[in-house]
Structures are given as structure tokens and as C-alpha cells.
Amino acid sequence: MTNRKILSVVLLAASALSHATIHPSDTLLWLRRTPAPGTATVTCNRTTSTARIAADELRRGLGADLTADIRIGAAKDLSSEQYRIDIRSGHCVIASRTDVGALYAAYDLLRQRQLRLPADTAWTSAPSYGLRMLNHWDNLDGTIERGYAGRSLWQWSDLPGKLSVRYEQYARANASIGINAVVLNNVNAAPEMLADTCLRKVAAIADVMRPYGIRVFLAINFSSPAAIGGLPTSDPLDAGVARWWRRKVDAIYALIPDFGGFLVKANSEGLPGPQDFGRTHADGANMLARALAPHKGVVVWRAFVYSPSDADRAKQACQEFLPLDGRFADNVVVQVKNGPVDFQPREPFSPLFGAMRHTAVAAELQITQEYTGFSNHICFLAPMWHEVLTADTHRPHDGCTVASAITAMAGVANVGDSPDWCGNTLAQANWYAFGRMAWDNALTPQQIAREWIALTFGLKGKDAEPIERMMLMSHEAVVDYMMPMGLHHLFAWGHHYGPEPWCDVPGARPDWMPSYYHKAAPDGIGFDRSSRGSNAVAQYADTLARLYDSPQLCPEKYLLWFHHMAWDAPTASGSTVWDALCAHYQAGVDSVRAMQKLWQAVSGKIEPDIHESIGRHLRTQLRDAIWWKDGCLQYFGTFSRRPLPAGVEEPMLELDEMRRFGLDIDNYTCPPRGFF
Amino acid sequence: MTNRKILSVVLLAASALSHATIHPSDTLLWLRRTPAPGTATVTCNRTTSTARIAADELRRGLGADLTADIRIGAAKDLSSEQYRIDIRSGHCVIASRTDVGALYAAYDLLRQRQLRLPADTAWTSAPSYGLRMLNHWDNLDGTIERGYAGRSLWQWSDLPGKLSVRYEQYARANASIGINAVVLNNVNAAPEMLADTCLRKVAAIADVMRPYGIRVFLAINFSSPAAIGGLPTSDPLDAGVARWWRRKVDAIYALIPDFGGFLVKANSEGLPGPQDFGRTHADGANMLARALAPHKGVVVWRAFVYSPSDADRAKQACQEFLPLDGRFADNVVVQVKNGPVDFQPREPFSPLFGAMRHTAVAAELQITQEYTGFSNHICFLAPMWHEVLTADTHRPHDGCTVASAITAMAGVANVGDSPDWCGNTLAQANWYAFGRMAWDNALTPQQIAREWIALTFGLKGKDAEPIERMMLMSHEAVVDYMMPMGLHHLFAWGHHYGPEPWCDVPGARPDWMPSYYHKAAPDGIGFDRSSRGSNAVAQYADTLARLYDSPQLCPEKYLLWFHHMAWDAPTASGSTVWDALCAHYQAGVDSVRAMQKLWQAVSGKIEPDIHESIGRHLRTQLRDAIWWKDGCLQYFGTFSRRPLPAGVEEPMLELDEMRRFGLDIDNYTCPPRGFF
């Protein structure tokens, strides 16, 4: 046991003696550091569970040199989750309208305590979005689709009687970053999720979430009425179907009074939906919305749709949902992935943002690293999300960002039952970043990184700088060594780990094949989405459409997303497309090497086992980056027939071997780091 | 079939029409290019097989624009293998004492024809050494110990009746580079080699070799009298044993009148020998010498001996053989490996060179790449051998090089039955280089490389430059990424491929363990052979001993061979030992990358299949170089406990995985290139 762990245990024991509530999670995630031992004196005017949690958190974590007073309910000028903190001479006054507001205030204050000792100061904070949600793609059998951190937290066979200690730890972690909603199950939903026995288990989880301000949602299978209700149809306009859903919803609320609502993936990738019955997405969503409205529940309806028959998948979400703008009930939120295809390392923002102006829209981001290296690669996603949120949609006018076009944020969780929750310590930063950005969409990646490093490692300023630099450069590194310059969907069939731009599965949907997206040929590479091609550019505001439509003006980072370019075509940098592509892949590899050096520089400042573990991850990442570079450039080179430019390393791996390489993993697992 | 191959076939057919002797090997090795079609007019005053071969070679290869006249026997001023070539106005006169001299002249003239068209000029050439020998470590079962080019050329089950076409091709290739002796079988010799049935097979091979001036030798097992003769002993001073050997030798010469003699490995690595009977190496060698002398045969007695009990293996050859100097019969040659240990990528020269002044000494070099990457890595060995030959022994006085201390050269062959003879095309250059250096020990590696590139690829000047640079840098690259700064014997147990500095085989001979040699410890690394340690330095001339004895003066390339150095000790370059070690490993990896770029530059100038094949080899070499660097530096780092310096890449491979890594190969095979 390390000295730090011994210290934590001693502190824990000490605090156990003085408090009724014992939290075994004081070494948890970004909550693990307690810089100021001793108990703070804290008063609170409410005794609800939530209020008591807020007060206890401050007693345990504020430090004996500070005092706090929590005043809930008085400040009518504050919105429901808003709070005000006022610090004078070591005494902190927290004011909020609700006890949840006070809870968020407590965590904010504790965070400030870690980052810097606040002098006399005051501030107010309200969330940027009312719905700040995690989506778990957990299945009832305990597997997690695209999960790389162990198995599902939810122990279905133990529930409802036995509650894992992790449920409360999870709730606490989420509350500390302002997450107030959780979808427990996979959007590829099993109808069984709504069976009564299952709902009782869900209710047990909801009971643990509730004091932490978190509402539980469920993903539903649209054919549930037929599948588990015995109905002959699941047509949303069928009275019996609507009745079935009303009764199901009522039953849920009888068990879970603050149930959040449903998340729906319908008519997408083979899932059932209203279109099976000749109905629209709005028909389906609104039927569910009517059932939920009396209980103040919400329908979150995903816009992730694409048909295997269309010539440009990137256009379809827009094509299907824009005509429905304004037709959704008030308690429907349309959840749109950040980009038009599917969570690629970089995509232009979805044109639905800013276009659907009469519908509540949520941005769906992916925290789990399905396309950015699983839990093997270090990839801090805040820069990616920041790029999305700050993108100017120019709708309804210039300066209207994606951030301004949405009212909610959802993140596909990277959480599982592995000891480190997320597969590795650095991946925890993405969970943290998602919560912080959902609460405050103006936070910069740098600010978030500095917070997280200070909270997790106790490092600030110069000591933290190497880690901060490593985190901030990591996403661009992943883009560069995987899919630079707007390339996308080059990954391996099925499990999605590693490059497979040559993938050719007989009989597969063309839009699941990498070649559909890169269109590499002797004449060039890239997908022509310009006005001379699929014209997907036209889905954007005119200003953007003109920019994207021109190969000369289009930002290089999107060039091959919007254009099929000749290998020798010049790019803005002066290099040819081929040379620039090669240079990007090399830059990605070099970036990982630089990340290794940065991480090495903090050896001795980080717990040895964490330092060694991330060191291992970086070594895997470097090998994988070379695998990506060597696979993609050699494969594309068979079309370009050009040598690698100076400064780009010749490959070390054989193309024909990489083509035969098959990982023995599925959509629910992460390759062991030693396989390659 | 490529155009070139078609052309060759046409030429072949054309020449077949005009000549009795047809050689199917006109596309063979460095003999493959025929720049000048048509038949030259050649006259010769002798009609021996050898003379006719010489004349036919010139007819086929000189070109119709030149004529030649071979005059054998007249020039009494020339030594037995010497020749003179005189060219005036396109007419070449070859003068030699023997027909073998004329044969060597023919190959020299053909070589010049390829390199540059000689204007009127004349030159004389005599070999630097009378015995220029290949040692094959081939076993009777067809395997080749430390062979990486397929199986043994010698088809024992087909002999003596059926002769593989490759025997003559092999003889021709050797004659073209002046090799005049061949040991057919492994120095770990099977007594069965001397059985009568075996000897008849050997005779059949000797018949093919003879016209090409090549004498056949055999490696013998010292216990043959007991093993196959039924004698109760093999004591060299036993009259019955001596008689047995005399009769055996007579029987051999009855079959093979120009038999060369015996190569003997005795009392080494468990092989039997005179010391088993309390006799000396000289006793054993002289007994055999007496049997061979009447037939003008030679005993080549290896000095590769080391006892598992001594504290410094590097001293033992000297300790055992120096006292015997002057005690060997006149027809005994003591064959000494270039360095005191065993063919490591770099060793200081063996102190026996220059010390044994009353004994004929041969240098034994290793052409097969047992310790330099098998037939996977590109490693041109001429620079290594040049370093050995030009080393100043200072004995008997300053300026006396190793080259001047020897009268013969032996090379452990890298030849097998693979289509490319040596495992890859570039490896052929080492066979070529050995022969050329044995004939002319003043040739530089650059001259040899240029010859070989021109002969093999038809490239000269600027076109050849990238290949020349790649070849000339390759040996130092191997030293750097495997065992720099005098490190040695770090390779894997058994098969010797890849790093295993951590090797620990319970119960194994200590001097077979890498730790015996590197002695890595928290206080430093390296073997103290200075006067403060094993004092191996004292085996050298005083000038060298003083140089090697000083850590400050000792050349960095031998530093850890002669000294145990602290990790922080300064080196001449200004870096610490640890930092310099890391930089060398990185330089090795970087060199391989540079070699890849150089090879890429000649794409299109080389046959595509050869270019692609060597490209593959270089990729394997790069992966292996990284394996060596990551394995050695991480392992040594567990002792040094220091970070890698700036400019040295962090590892990409896991030490604990490399420690478990076990190749499924033996001492007779090469790992497939895709294993890693």
C-alpha cells in the first residue's frame, strides 16, 4: 500500500469517527484529493437528503480553516439549478433556490478549494443547458456496446435488493460535474427493459441517483408494445399502442416519481420505428411525448438515421429531420450527433444545428472512445467538443454557434466497472470534461485540463504543464494518425479498432465500407460533397456552403470530407494532397512520441502505478499510430503510386500482413494492450 | 518473364549455338549481367578443363568488340596464381603460370568490362593470401548450423551419382572472386563424414570444384578413430590412432588427389580433442599434419576455445595457444576468429594476431549473419572486416596490421539452397566481399560495394550512390542498435536472434549468459578487462594495452568491452555513459530509417521483385532495431534508473512482454519476416 493510500485510509478513519456519513470514495476520480485535513464547520437550513449531502461534502472537504453556511430556498432571483457563493474572511455563504443548486455549489466550492484558495470573492453559476445527460450503452447481460472499461455498473441480477457501492460513487461523481440525467441502457434497446421486474431494478438505481440530483432515463425499443405487450402492432398512431405506452409510463412513474423519460433510436441501423408503419419520426416521438407529458417526462429522439440506399449518408439526417422541424411536441428533444456521419475523430458539425429552429435539439457527443482508440489511446476530447460548440452555424445569422443552437447535451458514457472506471486514468478526464462543458459551454479545453489535473493529481502550474500539453495535443494527434484532412470511416469492420481502409466485406452495406468514404482511386481521394458532387454543402448556411464548396477555400481539416482531390492537387500549405496527407500521418506518430516525452517528464510527480500504466498506454498508442500510418499510406499509395515525401518515415509494417490481421474482439471489448 | 530475362535466354540460346559449354548460370549472383552481346574471339594455348573454362567465360562475356589471347605457362616470373593482363586496342593478352591463374584473370577482365571499358592498360594481380577458404557449417542431414539461406547445397542422398547443377554454379561463383578452398561440413563434425561411402560423395563434389581451382577440405571429429574406426582411443600420440589417420588420409587422396586437408574444432564447446587425453592442441594438429604432409595437405586448427570456468573468456584463446607458438608443423594453420569472443557485431581484434609469430595464422570471419540479423537484416560486412584487417597490432612493431599477421582467410559461408543463395540479394554482397578481400586485402569497402552494385544491378556512379551509401552505413547501424560501445553477447539464448540481455537460464554456463558480458548493475555497465580487472588488455602490445587500459583514451567503440563504467561517467563526446548508450541505440534505429529512404530512392532502377523484397527486409530490420533498442535500454534502465535523454525516443514495446517473447526457431533456421 502506498504512503498516499495509507494516509487516505487514516484520514478516512479519522473522519469516520466524526461523521455519520462515511464515503469510501474519497479516493475517487477527480474527487480524490483532500488538501486540507480536518472538519469544516458547515450549517445548512434544510435537511433533505440532497441538502445533507451538500453539507457533508463541505464538512469533509473544505478544510478546518473555512466555514460555510448553505441557504436553500431564499434566493428567488436564482433559477432552479443556479447558485451564488460568497466568501468573506474564510466564511462561505451558499445561496440557491433548490437543494440541488446547493449541491452543485458545494462541489464548485470544493473544486475552487483545490485549485486555489479563494480570497474574498463572490460568484454566481447557472448551467448552460438544463439537460446534461450521460447515455450508457449498457445491455442487460452486463456487456457495454462500445465500452472499454469493463462491464456495466448495473448489477441486474443483484438488483433491486443489493446495491453496489459504486452506484452512489457514480452519482456523486456525476453530481460533482453537474450531470443531472442518466440513460441506463443501450439505445439498441431490449424490450425487456420495460418489463415490471426490470423497472423495479431501475427504480432502485433511481433511488440512489435522486439525492444527487440525477434523473434516470431509459432507452426504449419502439416495438415494445408488440414485443412484450403482446399487441399485434407498434404503430404509434394505433390507439392500443398509445394506450399501452401511457399505461407503461404510468407504471414507471409509480415506481420512479422523477423518472426522466425515454431515449429513442428508431428506424436506424435496423432498429424498429414509426417508419415501419408508414409514420414519421414526429408521429413516433409525439405519441411517446403525450404519454410522458403529464409526468413532466421528456422524449429524447435520436436523429442518427441513414439509409443503405442513398448516395451520401452524410445528408440523410438533415433530409429526414428538417421537414419535421416544428412538428415535435414541446417535451421532445431531438438528439443530434456532433457530425453528419458517426463520431469520427473529426467531422464538420451536423447541418441540423442551427437549421432546426423550432425544435429542441441536443448535441450527442461520444465520450467512450469508439473511434479514438478505445481505452488504449490517450485522447482528451474537450478540444474536439470545443471545436463543435464554438462552430459558427451562421443560422439564423452570423455568430450563432452550435452552442447557441442546442438546449441539451448528451454524452455516450465511457464508464464501466473497471477499477479506474473509464479504462485508464486519463480517460476519466473526458467524463469530467463532458460534465463541465455541459454546465458551462464557455469553458476552454485548457481550463478544463488544468482543473482536472489539479483535482486528480494535485499538480498545478509548471508541475502540471507537461500533462496539460500532452492532453491538449492528443486529439489532433489522433486525427493526424488516423483520419487527417477530413478523411473518415477508415476503421476496421465490426469492432472498429485499427485501420482497414481496404475493407471489403461481400454483401455488406456500401455505406459501412471505408471505400465509400475515402473513394481512393488512381485519380485521387476524398468524397465529393461539393455542388459538383453530392452537394451536401448546400445543407449549410450559404456562407459556409460557399466556403466548403471551394477546394481552395475549404479548411484543410475538412478537405477530403467535402472534395475528391487529385493526388497532385495543391493544398493551401503548398504541398500536394498526397504529400500533405503523408505529412499528417507522420505528424500524428511524432505527436505520440512527444506525448511520451511529456509524460516521462512528470515521472516522480505522479503515483508510480498510474505513471507506469499511462506509460504503457502511450506505448500501445505509438504502435497503433504507426499501424494506422503504415496501413493507410501504403494502401492509399497503391492508388497514388507516389513515394513518401522527405521527412515521412518509410513503413515498418507489411501491407499484406495488415490486410490479414484480424483482432479477436467484438463490439464490446477492448484489445489487450499487448496484442501488437 | 521480365524483358531482361527474355534477353538472357535469347543470348543463352545464341551462345549455345556457338559453344560446346553451356552455362545456365548467366543470370547468377554478381555474374548475371552481360553488357556486351555477341561472342568474343578468344585463343588459348592450353586445353585443360580450367583453361577451357577461362576461354569460354571470355567468349561469352567479353563482348564481340574485344579479343583475347590466354598464354599459360610462359611467364615464369609470376607466382602460381598470379596473372598479368595487357590490353591494347581492344586486344587482351592474359599471361599466367598456371591455368588457374588464367581463370582468375578471365574473371578479373570480365569484372573490369562491367565496371568500365578499359582503355589501353596493363596490370598484374596476385592474391594477398594463398588459402582463401569458405567454411560451410553444413550437416549431413541437410541442415546448416547458423544458416539462413535454406538447406545445404550438398545433396548427400543423390551423391555421388547425381550432381546438382548448383555445384558448378557455386564453383564458378567462388572462382570469380578467387576463393580456392571449401570446407564442406560443419566444424561440429560428424565422424560419419569420413566413412568410405561419404568420401565417395565428397569426391564427386571435388571433381566439380577442381576445374574452378577449388580444393575441397573436410571438418573432422577428433574422436573419429574411436567413433568410426573402432579404436579404443583417439589419443593423438597413440600409434594406432596415428596409423588410422594416415590410412584414412591415404584413402581420401586416392579418391581426391588434390584434397585440401582437415579443418578441426577440438576441445571447444564440448567437442572432443587432444586435451581429452592430456595432450596439447599442437600434439593433435601435428599428428594430423604428419598424415597429410606427404600429400601436400593442410591442417587448419581452430583456436576458438574457452573454458566455462575461467573468469574472462576473452583471454583464453591467447592463453591456450600462445604457449604453442612455433610448435606446430609447417602444414598447420591456426585459424583464429577476428575477435576474442565470438563474431560479435564489433570486437577488438584477437590478440593472437601478431602474437603468434612462428605459426601460420588464418583469420576466421563470419559471412553468415549469426549475430548481425540473420538473412533478415541488411548488413554489409566489408567495413567490419576492413576494420579488422587494417588494425595495427603493433607487433612485431608499429604498423604491422592484422592483414600482415595472417597467411590465410576463412569465411563461415552464408550460402544455402535458397533461390537467391544467401537469403536475400544484398547478403550476396558479403560472399562477394569476402572473396575479394581475401584476394586483395587492400581493397576498401567502398571499392567492393561499387564493384558489386555494378555487377549485380548494372548501376554505377550517381545511380549506384544510394545503394552504396546504404551498404556502407549498414554495419555501424547494426552495431548501434544491437551492441554499441563495446557491448557484446546480448543476444537471445539458443538461436541468437533478437535481444535478451536479461537472459537467465538456470544451470547454464555463466559465459553463455549475457550478464557475464554486460555486467549491468546499479553502479554501471561493462566488463572490466583493464589492468584493474581481468587484465585482458595485457595480451595486446604495450601501446595498445595502455590505450585500452585507460577509460579516457580507450576508443568509445570498445569502451564497455574493456571497462566497467559508471552510468554517469563522462565519455569523450561529453555525454555520460548512459546518455551515450541511449544515443547509440537511437542512432541505430535512425540509420535503418535512413537506409529505407536510400533504398526507396532506387525504386525503378532495380528489378521490382528485388526492390520489394529488400524493402520488406528493411521493414523487418527496423522493427527489430526498435526491439533491440527498447529491450536493451529498458532493461539496462532498470539498473541505471535514469531517463532517456532528449532526442532518444521513448520505447514502444513492453519490457515484460519482451522478456516472455520466445521465438519458435532453432540454431538452423531464420525467423519468418512476419513474426513480429
Boltz contact constraints between the chains, C-beta under 6 A:
constraints:
  - contact:
      token1: [A, 593]
      token2: [B, 649]
      max_distance: 6.0
  - contact:
      token1: [A, 596]
      token2: [B, 650]
      max_distance: 6.0
  - contact:
      token1: [A, 600]
      token2: [B, 643]
      max_distance: 6.0
  - contact:
      token1: [A, 619]
      token2: [B, 652]
      max_distance: 6.0
  - contact:
      token1: [A, 622]
      token2: [B, 652]
      max_distance: 6.0
  - contact:
      token1: [A, 623]
      token2: [B, 652]
      max_distance: 6.0
  - contact:
      token1: [A, 643]
      token2: [B, 600]
      max_distance: 6.0
  - contact:
      token1: [A, 649]
      token2: [B, 593]
      max_distance: 6.0
  - contact:
      token1: [A, 650]
      token2: [B, 596]
      max_distance: 6.0
  - contact:
      token1: [A, 650]
      token2: [B, 600]
      max_distance: 6.0
  - contact:
      token1: [A, 652]
      token2: [B, 619]
      max_distance: 6.0
  - contact:
      token1: [A, 652]
      token2: [B, 622]
      max_distance: 6.0
  - contact:
      token1: [A, 652]
      token2: [B, 623]
      max_distance: 6.0
  - contact:
      token1: [A, 657]
      token2: [B, 674]
      max_distance: 6.0
  - contact:
      token1: [A, 674]
      token2: [B, 657]
      max_distance: 6.0
